[in-house]
């Protein structure tokens, strides 16, 4: 093997996440997305979330969600030094089922955090949601629903609307959900048990949902989506944990555009 091939292999390896999503293979007997919603439409929110977490952590998610997508970003710190970073995200929001029959599933931040922790991931910040949207291959117009917003039937209905818009297009997708995000506003909200949401970008690039902590953390509706980010980030050519990036005042601007970037996870 010549030096050029060796150098190319090393470069490709350096640009990959350290490991893929740590999930078992999807069982041949796993339920589909449509079957999942048939089961959870009549049950309570708590039962729905329990089943969703069980299905996802057992590996029942479409194969395309396991292939993380790189997002490139840069930042010039307060000393004038330029920095670059690459982080890796799921190409769509968490969904249950197969490639041919899947369904996106909104979750509370507690359920989302449990899944993220199990898969060596974290939830994005507001800045990351904007950066991800700009990288999207498929950008769709948001479709608001007005009735029964927190019902599983509306979750399923909204998923079908998105699939009608998508028309089989593949790749990193955005504009279809508000992201559950980590935000310094959660830690500083005087009301306990908050969830932060942001996004739902219009085709103009403007987000419908500003950064918002008005909902209690057990509330979840059809418009919420969970996008995972692999916790190891390539910063200036070196792997770093996302917490260390957010805690570093010279690097946090790569991932966060808030005054306070010290909220890392939901409990």
PLY file of the C-alpha trace (Angstrom):
ply
format ascii 1.0
element vertex 267
property float x
property float y
property float z
element edge 266
property int vertex1
property int vertex2
end_header
0.00 0.00 0.00
1.57 3.31 -1.04
1.84 6.42 1.11
-1.02 8.21 -0.68
-3.46 5.37 0.02
-2.32 5.14 3.65
-2.75 8.89 4.13
-6.20 8.79 2.53
-7.29 5.92 4.79
-6.07 7.76 7.88
-7.91 10.91 6.82
-11.17 9.02 6.26
-10.83 7.28 9.64
-10.20 10.60 11.39
-13.42 12.04 9.97
-15.62 9.20 11.22
-17.28 9.08 14.64
-15.38 6.83 17.05
-18.24 4.30 16.98
-21.72 3.92 15.48
-24.94 3.88 17.48
-24.46 1.11 20.04
-27.62 -0.83 19.20
-28.37 -4.49 18.58
-29.52 -5.51 15.12
-33.22 -5.10 14.46
-35.06 -8.37 15.07
-36.81 -9.99 12.14
-39.87 -10.19 14.42
-39.82 -6.53 15.48
-43.04 -4.58 15.06
-43.40 -2.00 12.31
-44.07 1.71 12.79
-47.75 1.37 11.91
-48.16 -1.54 14.31
-46.49 0.45 17.08
-49.07 3.21 16.73
-51.93 0.71 16.62
-50.69 -0.50 20.01
-50.11 2.88 21.67
-53.01 5.02 20.43
-55.35 3.66 23.15
-52.84 3.65 26.04
-51.55 6.31 28.44
-48.60 8.60 27.78
-46.53 6.72 30.34
-47.24 3.34 28.71
-46.52 4.76 25.25
-43.15 6.14 26.36
-42.18 2.91 28.11
-42.92 0.88 25.01
-41.15 3.38 22.73
-37.96 3.30 24.79
-38.04 -0.51 24.90
-38.47 -0.74 21.13
-35.73 1.76 20.33
-33.15 0.34 22.73
-33.87 -3.18 21.46
-32.77 -2.00 18.01
-36.21 -1.51 16.47
-35.46 1.53 14.36
-34.94 1.88 10.61
-31.47 1.11 9.28
-31.07 4.59 7.78
-31.16 6.13 11.27
-28.03 4.23 12.31
-25.88 6.01 9.72
-24.76 9.27 11.30
-24.26 12.36 9.15
-21.34 14.81 9.63
-22.07 18.48 10.33
-19.19 20.92 9.84
-19.00 24.19 11.73
-16.44 26.88 12.57
-15.98 29.60 15.15
-13.55 32.43 15.90
-12.99 32.82 19.64
-12.55 36.03 21.64
-8.79 36.01 20.99
-9.35 35.86 17.24
-8.30 32.21 16.92
-10.30 30.21 14.36
-11.64 26.76 15.30
-13.38 24.04 13.32
-15.50 21.11 14.40
-17.27 18.10 12.95
-20.08 16.42 14.86
-22.33 13.55 13.81
-26.12 13.46 13.91
-28.96 11.11 13.06
-30.30 11.99 9.59
-33.89 12.11 10.84
-35.78 12.20 14.13
-36.10 9.04 16.23
-38.47 6.56 14.69
-39.61 2.99 15.29
-39.85 0.29 12.62
-38.11 -0.69 9.41
-36.94 1.33 6.40
-40.15 0.35 4.62
-42.53 0.88 7.52
-41.32 3.29 10.19
-42.93 6.00 12.28
-41.36 9.02 13.98
-42.06 9.13 17.70
-42.08 12.31 19.82
-40.72 11.75 23.34
-40.35 13.61 26.62
-36.83 14.86 27.38
-36.46 12.22 30.09
-37.11 9.38 27.65
-34.93 11.05 25.03
-32.10 11.44 27.55
-32.28 7.78 28.54
-31.91 6.77 24.90
-29.15 9.31 24.27
-27.17 8.12 27.30
-27.48 4.50 26.20
-26.19 5.33 22.71
-23.31 7.65 23.75
-25.18 10.65 22.39
-26.61 13.97 23.50
-29.37 16.33 22.43
-28.52 19.35 20.26
-28.41 23.03 21.18
-30.27 25.82 19.41
-27.19 26.69 17.34
-26.74 23.07 16.33
-30.36 22.83 15.19
-29.77 25.84 12.91
-26.50 24.40 11.59
-28.10 21.01 10.95
-30.95 22.61 9.03
-28.52 24.46 6.78
-26.84 21.12 5.97
-30.11 19.33 5.14
-30.57 17.54 1.84
-34.36 17.59 2.30
-36.02 20.71 3.70
-39.80 20.53 4.10
-42.39 23.15 4.98
-43.73 22.75 8.57
-47.34 21.52 8.81
-49.06 22.57 12.06
-51.98 20.59 13.50
-54.50 22.33 15.72
-56.44 19.61 17.55
-55.43 16.81 19.94
-51.81 17.92 19.76
-50.59 15.55 22.49
-52.41 12.42 21.30
-50.67 9.44 19.72
-53.21 9.61 16.89
-51.94 13.10 16.03
-48.34 11.82 16.25
-49.17 9.17 13.64
-51.17 11.59 11.49
-48.31 14.08 11.45
-45.81 11.38 10.49
-48.00 10.42 7.52
-48.21 14.08 6.45
-44.40 14.33 6.50
-44.05 11.16 4.45
-46.49 12.58 1.91
-44.31 15.69 1.65
-41.05 13.75 1.53
-42.15 11.62 -1.44
-39.32 9.16 -0.95
-36.50 11.70 -0.96
-33.54 10.58 1.14
-30.82 12.21 3.20
-30.55 14.59 6.13
-34.01 16.06 6.68
-35.21 19.20 8.47
-38.15 21.55 8.83
-40.48 18.77 9.99
-40.24 19.01 13.80
-39.32 21.24 16.72
-36.21 19.84 18.37
-36.00 19.00 22.04
-32.76 20.81 22.89
-30.37 21.41 25.76
-30.32 25.04 26.83
-29.09 27.23 29.66
-32.65 28.53 29.89
-33.77 25.24 31.45
-31.40 25.60 34.41
-32.37 29.27 34.88
-36.12 28.96 34.52
-37.66 29.58 37.98
-40.31 26.97 37.20
-39.13 23.41 37.85
-39.19 20.51 35.38
-38.96 22.40 32.10
-38.24 21.20 28.56
-36.58 23.41 25.95
-37.77 23.24 22.34
-36.59 25.09 19.26
-36.80 24.99 15.49
-39.39 23.90 12.92
-37.72 25.93 10.18
-39.69 27.39 7.33
-38.25 27.18 3.82
-36.92 30.71 4.31
-34.63 29.31 7.04
-36.52 31.10 9.83
-37.55 28.93 12.77
-41.24 29.06 13.72
-40.47 28.02 17.30
-38.08 30.32 19.19
-36.15 28.83 22.09
-38.92 28.10 24.59
-39.17 26.57 28.07
-42.86 27.16 28.68
-43.82 23.48 28.72
-43.47 21.19 31.72
-41.05 18.36 30.96
-43.69 15.61 30.83
-45.54 17.40 28.03
-44.91 16.18 24.50
-46.89 16.78 21.33
-46.86 15.80 17.66
-44.47 18.62 16.69
-41.60 17.54 18.98
-38.72 15.55 17.52
-35.64 13.85 18.97
-32.44 14.16 16.98
-29.37 12.49 18.50
-25.82 13.79 18.30
-22.81 11.54 18.88
-21.07 12.83 22.01
-17.51 12.71 20.62
-16.77 15.75 18.47
-13.79 16.38 16.21
-12.47 19.82 17.25
-9.42 21.25 15.47
-8.47 17.72 14.46
-8.84 16.14 17.92
-11.68 14.17 19.50
-13.38 15.85 22.44
-16.42 15.09 24.58
-19.28 17.51 23.98
-19.30 18.55 27.65
-15.68 19.66 27.42
-16.45 21.69 24.29
-19.43 23.41 25.93
-17.45 24.08 29.12
-14.55 25.70 27.25
-15.20 29.45 26.74
-12.91 29.47 23.69
-14.65 26.53 22.01
-18.27 26.58 23.16
-19.23 28.89 20.27
-18.80 25.91 17.95
-21.91 24.35 19.49
-23.76 27.02 21.46
-24.90 30.60 20.81
-26.50 31.30 24.20
-25.18 33.44 27.03
-24.96 30.30 29.19
-23.89 26.96 27.69
-23.74 24.97 30.92
-26.83 22.75 30.67
-25.69 19.39 29.33
-28.51 16.89 29.89
-31.98 16.29 31.30
-32.27 14.38 34.56
0 1
1 2
2 3
3 4
4 5
5 6
6 7
7 8
8 9
9 10
10 11
11 12
12 13
13 14
14 15
15 16
16 17
17 18
18 19
19 20
20 21
21 22
22 23
23 24
24 25
25 26
26 27
27 28
28 29
29 30
30 31
31 32
32 33
33 34
34 35
35 36
36 37
37 38
38 39
39 40
40 41
41 42
42 43
43 44
44 45
45 46
46 47
47 48
48 49
49 50
50 51
51 52
52 53
53 54
54 55
55 56
56 57
57 58
58 59
59 60
60 61
61 62
62 63
63 64
64 65
65 66
66 67
67 68
68 69
69 70
70 71
71 72
72 73
73 74
74 75
75 76
76 77
77 78
78 79
79 80
80 81
81 82
82 83
83 84
84 85
85 86
86 87
87 88
88 89
89 90
90 91
91 92
92 93
93 94
94 95
95 96
96 97
97 98
98 99
99 100
100 101
101 102
102 103
103 104
104 105
105 106
106 107
107 108
108 109
109 110
110 111
111 112
112 113
113 114
114 115
115 116
116 117
117 118
118 119
119 120
120 121
121 122
122 123
123 124
124 125
125 126
126 127
127 128
128 129
129 130
130 131
131 132
132 133
133 134
134 135
135 136
136 137
137 138
138 139
139 140
140 141
141 142
142 143
143 144
144 145
145 146
146 147
147 148
148 149
149 150
150 151
151 152
152 153
153 154
154 155
155 156
156 157
157 158
158 159
159 160
160 161
161 162
162 163
163 164
164 165
165 166
166 167
167 168
168 169
169 170
170 171
171 172
172 173
173 174
174 175
175 176
176 177
177 178
178 179
179 180
180 181
181 182
182 183
183 184
184 185
185 186
186 187
187 188
188 189
189 190
190 191
191 192
192 193
193 194
194 195
195 196
196 197
197 198
198 199
199 200
200 201
201 202
202 203
203 204
204 205
205 206
206 207
207 208
208 209
209 210
210 211
211 212
212 213
213 214
214 215
215 216
216 217
217 218
218 219
219 220
220 221
221 222
222 223
223 224
224 225
225 226
226 227
227 228
228 229
229 230
230 231
231 232
232 233
233 234
234 235
235 236
236 237
237 238
238 239
239 240
240 241
241 242
242 243
243 244
244 245
245 246
246 247
247 248
248 249
249 250
250 251
251 252
252 253
253 254
254 255
255 256
256 257
257 258
258 259
259 260
260 261
261 262
262 263
263 264
264 265
265 266
